Amino acid sequence: MISNVWKDLKNKQLKPAYLLLGKESYLIQETVQLIIEAALDPSEMDFNLAQYDLSETALESAIEDAETLPFLGEKRVVILKNPHFLTSEKKKEKIEHRIEKLEEYLKSPAPYTILVIVAPYEKLDERKKITKAVKKMTEAVEMNGFSEHETKKWMKELADANAIALQDSARDQLYLLTAGNLMAISQEIKKLSTYAGEGGIITEDIVSSLVSRTLEQNIFELIEKVIRKDRTRAMQIFYDLLKANEEPIKILSLLINQFRLLLQVKELSVLGYGQQQMAGNLKVHPFRVKLAMQQAQLFQTQELTSIMNQLGDADYDMKTGKMDKRLAVELFLLRLFK
């Protein structure tokens, strides 16, 4: 578990080598930073911290650095990025790596070096000998995000660390507005703590007022208002987006993507798929699937199919110049309230 690894690192309990595997960039960034802080004093970083992009640098050069004694310190940290040779990806490498050097090193790692292999991939090629060796001889840590429960628990801990109190309703609203994105949550809690000050209490209203909404979140809210038959608010969101210089063609594209997701979720739920299965099959964040499931329940399948056809017509009219772009989206939205 990543939480256990973070706990060890905060207590300066280090392993000789780490494999950080997964696509959650925030978790990778935080873990790398914790490793560096646990191993090195700030004054040592210029001399004893090295990072290698293996798409540009030969592996053996990085291993040679890992075997070099630290300068004016007790530890070195060597970070290896983009180890494509651990995946099944067919990519012509600029550099020819002597992969056996990594396996040899891991069998007997330098006692003064912390080697960190950053693999920002969903999975590795488990058939490869080097992959098996790396996973066996390193502290392998999954970096594929938190569940909703884990994220909300972490949000509370982050608020505590920033000396603010995050009410449950505020936490839920923040999770909704950031779609569970860890990097965004971290940035927003820092902003909220600056606003509230030490010991401040963050309410749902404060979150709603201060947390930035992405275009995608505004589209989600627009569809929510359509579902609730709130024509006035739905059209206001659309006009506000235009005032913010959002292109009608981009707004339409996002409407197409969201309604397509609702239809896909509707069809998969009929087949008995669960939230995680849908997320895996559709390759979208589980939280987006959860919200889509809630919205899709309020539509019949034929309604969603009809809406997709209307969106297709609006897209055609817009791209062929048959209709003004703004008018095409506006008429589509107005038809939804008939």
Salt bridges, closest charged atoms under 4 A:
GLU56 OE2 - LYS94 NZ 3.22
ASP65 OD1 - ARG76 NH2 2.36
GLU89 OE1 - HIS84 ND1 3.65
GLU100 OE2 - ARG98 NE 3.38
ASP125 OD1 - ARG127 NE 2.92
GLU126 OE2 - LYS135 NZ 2.91
GLU148 OE2 - LYS152 NZ 3.02
GLU148 OE1 - LYS290 NZ 2.75
ASP168 OD1 - LYS156 NZ 3.26
ASP168 OD1 - ARG171 NH1 3.70
ASP172 OD1 - LYS152 NZ 3.09
ASP172 OD1 - ARG171 NH2 3.00
GLU188 OE1 - LYS191 NZ 3.01
GLU221 OE1 - ARG213 NE 3.72
GLU221 OE2 - ARG233 NH2 3.70
GLU224 OE2 - ARG228 NH2 3.15
ASP315 OD2 - LYS319 NZ 3.29
GLU330 OE1 - ARG326 NE 3.98
